[in-house]
């Protein structure tokens, strides 16, 4: 298991691998905002994100950006990733 370190944003870097991109629902939980607001932020460029398919409402949001890393529920998302990895390992 990797040791935790402090990243360039002054936050504790988790000891589990994180996805490069997250779903709107995950960003909404991390930032404690409705999914509609997250989609608006993606469309307006407030969050660094890519559309899954042009014209669709589905977005992939870059995980390692200050807005996400400083989200109120960031630690809960890291715990979710940890549980998911442990379940995968069996």
C-alpha positions in Angstrom: 0.0 0.0 0.0 1.3 3.5 -0.9 1.9 5.9 1.9 -0.2 9.1 1.9 1.5 12.3 1.0 0.6 16.0 0.8 -0.2 17.1 -2.7 0.4 20.5 -4.4 -3.0 21.7 -3.1 -2.1 21.1 0.5 -4.5 18.1 0.8 -3.6 14.6 1.9 -3.1 12.4 -1.2 -5.0 9.1 -0.7 -3.3 5.8 -0.5 -5.6 4.3 -3.1 -5.6 4.7 -6.8 -8.3 7.2 -8.0 -9.9 7.3 -11.4 -8.7 10.0 -13.7 -12.3 11.1 -14.3 -15.5 10.9 -12.1 -19.2 10.9 -12.9 -21.5 13.8 -12.3 -23.1 12.0 -9.4 -19.7 11.6 -7.6 -18.8 15.3 -8.2 -22.3 16.3 -6.8 -21.6 14.3 -3.6 -18.1 15.6 -3.2 -19.1 19.2 -3.7 -22.5 18.8 -2.0 -24.4 20.3 -5.0 -27.2 19.1 -7.1 -26.2 17.2 -10.3 -27.9 19.9 -12.4 -25.4 22.5 -11.0 -22.5 20.2 -11.7 -23.6 19.8 -15.3 -23.9 23.6 -15.6 -20.4 24.0 -14.2 -19.1 21.5 -16.7 -20.9 23.3 -19.6 -19.6 26.7 -18.4 -16.0 25.4 -17.9 -16.0 26.0 -14.2 -15.1 22.3 -13.8 -12.6 20.7 -16.1 -14.7 18.0 -17.9 -15.4 16.2 -21.2 -18.7 15.1 -22.6 -19.0 11.3 -23.0 -20.8 11.8 -26.3 -21.3 15.2 -28.0 -24.7 16.5 -27.3 -25.4 14.2 -24.4 -25.8 15.4 -20.8 -23.2 12.9 -19.6 -19.9 14.3 -18.4 -16.6 12.9 -17.3 -15.1 15.3 -14.7 -11.3 15.4 -14.1 -10.7 14.2 -10.6 -7.4 16.0 -9.8 -8.5 19.6 -10.0 -8.7 22.0 -7.0 -12.5 22.3 -6.9 -12.8 18.6 -6.5 -9.8 18.0 -4.3 -11.1 20.7 -1.9 -14.7 19.5 -1.9 -16.5 19.1 1.4 -16.9 15.3 1.0 -13.6 14.5 -0.7 -12.6 12.2 2.2 -15.9 10.2 1.8 -15.1 9.7 -1.9 -11.6 8.5 -1.1 -13.2 6.0 1.4 -15.6 4.9 -1.4 -12.6 4.2 -3.7 -10.8 2.4 -0.9 -13.8 0.1 -0.2 -14.3 -0.5 -4.0 -10.6 -1.5 -4.3 -10.8 -3.8 -1.3 -13.9 -5.5 -2.7 -12.1 -6.0 -6.0 -9.1 -7.6 -4.3 -11.4 -9.9 -2.5 
